Amino acid sequence: MYMEATFIVKKIVAVAASAFKLVLVMLN
């Protein structure tokens, strides 16, 4: 249970980071 929650959180963080990078690229 705990491992699944950690995996989901890491997945969300990775998606958020990639989206943030995409926004930076679009601004540049």
N, C-alpha and C positions, 0 to 999 in steps of 0.2 A: 504494500500500500504506500509506504513512505517513498520507496524507490520510484514508483509510478508517478507520484506527485512531483518528485524532483525532476524526473525526465520531462514531464509536461512543462514545468517551469522553465527548464533549460531550453526547450523547444520554442516556447513563447519569447524568451529573451533573444534567441538567435534570430527569429523572424523579425522582432522589433529592431534589432541591430541592423539587419539587412535593409529594412524599410528606411531606417534613419540614414544609412549610407546612400540609398537611392535618392532621398530628399536632398542630401548635400550635393550629389552629382547634378540634380536638376537645377539647384540654385546656382551652381557654378556654370 
